[in-house]
Amino acid sequence: MKQPTPEALRVAESARSIALQMLEERGRGAVLVGVARVDAALEHLLQAVMPVASSKEDGLFLPERPLGSIGAKVALASRLGLIDSTVEQALNALRKLRNAFAHSAESASLSDPAHSSRLGGIYKEARVNPLWGPLETALAAQTKTAKAELDPDLRNYILLITILVAFLEATAQQLQPIRPPLVMAFSGISRSNGAHQAS
């Protein structure tokens, strides 16, 4: 039997920790906290491929700035090839879900038909992840110990958030800042290593 790599073990442990933390949330709080965690992990992923800002007051990811919204982060991560189309769809669905819950005056629920239909296909895609099954088992054991029934819609949502956060973070840890081969300056175009290309 093939032994898991140290990286795979780190991702699995991180995912388990996230899932157990998410168990503390319910209803609207679970949705808002979950999407906030995904947003932070997505920001970390983008920062991993960006050179360090020349100014401490860069503020690129602050609200009302170019990458201040989760939608802008998702679009850039997709364009850079850091996430595939299924992850992009999942992140956009979570963004819409967060907006619906944040702006709903009534008590919103993940089991509402509008939300469950939006997430159903995404759960199906996410189930291919090798951590889905073990995490589902861990959540079931935890709720049995706590003698609290876990709603299936909340369970699936926690699993989705957990897998997204754990794998976005794991990907970020393995990336280096992108270094374009050419740089434009007023003196002309030069190679990143400083060799002059054209004027």
Secondary structure as UniProt FT lines:
FT   HELIX           6..22
FT   TURN            23..24
FT   HELIX           27..49
FT   TURN            56..57
FT   TURN            60..61
FT   TURN            63..64
FT   TURN            66..67
FT   HELIX           70..79
FT   TURN            80..81
FT   HELIX           85..103
FT   TURN            110..111
FT   HELIX           113..126
FT   TURN            127..128
FT   TURN            130..131
FT   HELIX           132..145
FT   TURN            146..147
FT   HELIX           152..173
FT   STRAND          182..185
FT   TURN            186..187
FT   STRAND          188..191
FT   TURN            192..193
FT   STRAND          196..198
//
